[in-house]
């Protein structure tokens, strides 16, 4: 039995799919996500626009603005991983430019960030933040990407 989760990619539009595919292949994106997991499960990664990111962030988190990445876990602690991760590509691209990073590296970082949230990691305290950032740095290094912090 495969211990890694299945990864499904979805796109809000054909234009977003073309944008994402100009940055990274579906195979690469799946490999980045699978690096984060040791347990079986199902992960859906959806690439969205600002309007959808705004609506989701407002409805689920009460924030009246779009977010770069949102994670929606549907499993209990001892169950197989089952989560949706949504990435707002216009924000990912803008942040990469502002931060002087490649869009590909920033996309990988935010996907890994979302995958860690799917497993219960968080950054609500300094201790949690340090632990999560250390995991992100380690996972990014395993795919040849330097420390984003």
N, C-alpha and C positions, 0 to 999 in steps of 0.2 A: 504494500500500500504506500502511495506517495505521501510523505510526511509534510510536504510543502503545500501551501494553499493554492487554489486555482486563482488566477488573476484574469479578470475580464476588464477590457477597456471600452469605454463609451465616450462619445463625443456629442456635444450639444449641437454641432452643425458640421457640414462637410468642410467649411472653411477652417474651423478649429482643428479638425482632423488633419487637414493639410498643414496647418501651422505646427502642430505637434510633431508630425512626421518629418518636417523640415529640421526639427531639433534633435529628435531621437527616434529610433525604430521601436515598434511595438515589442520586439524581442528584448531590446535593451531595457525598456520600461518594466517589463515583466521580471527581468533579471534583478533590477534594482529592488523591486518590491520583495521578491522571494529571498533576497539576502537578509531581510529583516525578521524572517519567521523560522521557527523550528517546529511549529505545530501545523497540522492539517486545518484547512478551512476554505473560506471563499472571500475574496476581496474584489470589489468592483471599484475601479478607478474611473472617474468621470471628469472630463475636461470641459469647463464651462466658461461662459462669458460673465462680464461684470453684473449684468442684470440678474442672472440666476444666482450668482454669489451673494449679491445684496439681499435677494429674497430669502435665501436659505439662512443667512446670518441673522437677519431680522426675525424670521419665524422661530428658529431653533435656539438662538443665543440672545436675542433681544438687542443686537447691535445694528444700528441703522446705517450700515456701510458694507461694502463687499469685503470678503476676506480672501487671502491668498490660498489657504487650504483649510478644509473642514473635514472632520472625521466623524462618522456615525457608526459606532459599534452596536451590534445587535445580539451579542452573545453574553452569557454569564461568565464569570471568572474561570470556571473549570470546563467550559464547553469549547468546541472547535471555534476558531476565529471566524467571525462573520461580520464584515464591515464594508461600508461605502466610504471612499475617500474622494472628495471633489477638489479639483485644482482649478483656480481661476487664471487662465493663461494670460489675459491682459495684465493682471497684477504681477504674475510671475515674471513676465517680460520687463515690465517697468521696474520692478525691484532689482532685477539683475543689472539693468542699465545703471540705476542710481547707485547700487553697491559696487559697481565695477567688476561684476562677475559674468561669466558666460551664462546664457540662458539655460543651457544644458546642465551645467553644474548646479544652478539654483533649482531647476526643476527636480533633479535627482535628490537634492537636499530636502525640498518640501515634500516630495513623495515619501522619503524615508521618515521624515517628521510625522506625517500622517499615519504611516504604518506603525510607528511606535505608539501613537495615540490609540490605534486600534487594539493594541495589546495592553492598554491600561496605563501606559506611561503618561506623565503629565508634567507641567512646569508651573504649578501653583505655589510652590515654596522654593527657596534657594536650594535646598537639598535635592528636591525633585528635578529642578532645572539643571543642576550640575550633573546628575545621573543621566538625564535624557540627552543633554548636550554631549557627554562623553560617549554615549552609545551612537549618536549621530556621527560624531567624528570618526569613530572606529568603523562604522558601516561605510561611510563615504570613502575612507582610506582604502577599504577592501575593493572599491571599484575605481580607484585611482583619482579620487577627488580630494583636494586639500581641505584643511580646517576652515569652515565657513565663518567662524567667529574670530 
